[in-house]
Amino acid sequence: MTRPLLPALLPALLLALGLLAACQPVRPPSPEPAPSALLQAALQWAAAEQNLAPNLLRVVSVEPVQWPDAALGCPQPDMLYAAVITPGYRIVLAGPDATYTLHTDSHPEGTKIFCVQE
């Protein structure tokens, strides 16, 4: 007596489909845009830090970053920081005479702006 072919091949077919599905490329989620409150806070902070009027600064770029720790890429001497991946942004601002790079966390108001790199 002959057995039907489909039940005998079903396990192999399911395995092949599973392997094909596993080989599909995974697309990373698109980054969320920086909140406007964060950009305003960054502009205000940098203006005060550089003794400039905020309207003299403009946003050049905003890049989402996964900082390796809570120092946000700007460790200070004699400080300890949590060793956790910290989402945030690298914000580049242009002023009349220089470009400033700010490192922030992802808090909507940018409560942690640790350093300005010129």
C-alpha positions in Angstrom: 0.0 0.0 0.0 1.3 3.5 -0.9 1.3 6.3 1.6 0.3 9.8 0.5 3.4 11.9 -0.3 2.4 15.1 1.4 2.3 13.8 5.0 5.7 12.3 4.6 7.2 15.6 3.2 5.4 17.9 5.6 8.1 18.1 8.3 10.8 18.7 5.7 8.7 21.4 4.1 8.0 23.2 7.4 11.7 23.1 8.3 12.7 24.6 4.9 10.1 27.4 5.3 11.4 28.1 8.8 14.9 28.4 7.5 14.0 30.7 4.7 12.1 32.9 7.1 15.1 33.1 9.4 17.3 34.2 6.5 15.3 37.4 5.8 17.2 40.6 6.6 16.1 42.4 9.8 15.7 46.1 9.4 16.5 48.2 12.4 13.7 50.5 13.5 14.0 54.0 12.1 15.3 56.4 14.7 12.8 58.7 16.4 13.4 62.4 15.6 14.7 64.4 18.5 12.0 66.2 20.4 11.8 69.9 19.7 11.9 70.7 23.4 15.3 68.9 23.5 16.6 71.0 20.6 15.4 74.2 22.3 17.0 73.2 25.6 20.3 72.4 23.7 20.2 75.8 22.0 19.6 77.6 25.3 22.2 75.6 27.1 24.9 76.1 24.5 24.1 79.8 24.1 24.5 80.3 27.9 27.6 78.2 28.0 29.2 80.1 25.1 27.9 83.5 26.2 25.9 83.9 22.9 22.4 85.0 22.1 20.4 81.8 21.2 19.4 83.3 17.8 23.1 83.2 16.8 23.1 79.4 16.9 21.5 77.0 14.4 21.1 73.3 14.4 23.4 71.6 11.8 22.6 68.0 12.6 21.0 65.7 15.2 22.1 62.1 15.4 20.6 59.4 17.6 23.4 57.7 19.6 23.6 54.8 22.0 26.1 56.1 24.5 28.2 53.3 26.2 27.5 54.6 29.7 25.7 57.4 31.6 28.7 59.8 31.0 27.3 60.3 27.4 30.8 60.2 25.9 31.9 63.0 28.2 33.3 61.5 31.4 34.5 64.0 34.0 37.5 63.4 36.3 36.7 61.8 39.6 33.1 60.9 38.7 31.5 57.5 38.5 28.8 56.7 35.9 26.4 53.9 35.5 27.7 51.3 33.0 24.5 51.1 31.0 23.7 51.8 27.4 22.2 55.3 27.4 20.1 56.4 24.4 20.6 60.0 23.5 21.7 62.4 20.7 24.7 64.1 19.3 23.6 67.6 18.3 25.8 69.8 16.2 25.2 73.5 16.4 26.8 76.3 14.4 27.6 79.6 15.9 29.1 82.8 14.3 32.7 81.6 14.9 32.6 77.9 15.8 30.7 74.7 15.6 29.6 73.0 18.9 28.9 69.3 19.5 26.5 68.5 22.4 26.0 65.1 23.9 22.6 64.6 25.5 20.4 61.8 26.9 17.0 61.2 25.3 15.0 63.0 28.0 12.5 65.4 26.2 14.1 68.4 27.8 17.7 67.2 27.4 18.2 67.4 31.1 21.7 65.9 30.8 23.9 67.9 28.5 27.4 67.1 29.7 29.8 68.6 27.3 30.4 70.9 24.5 33.1 69.9 22.0 34.3 72.6 19.6 
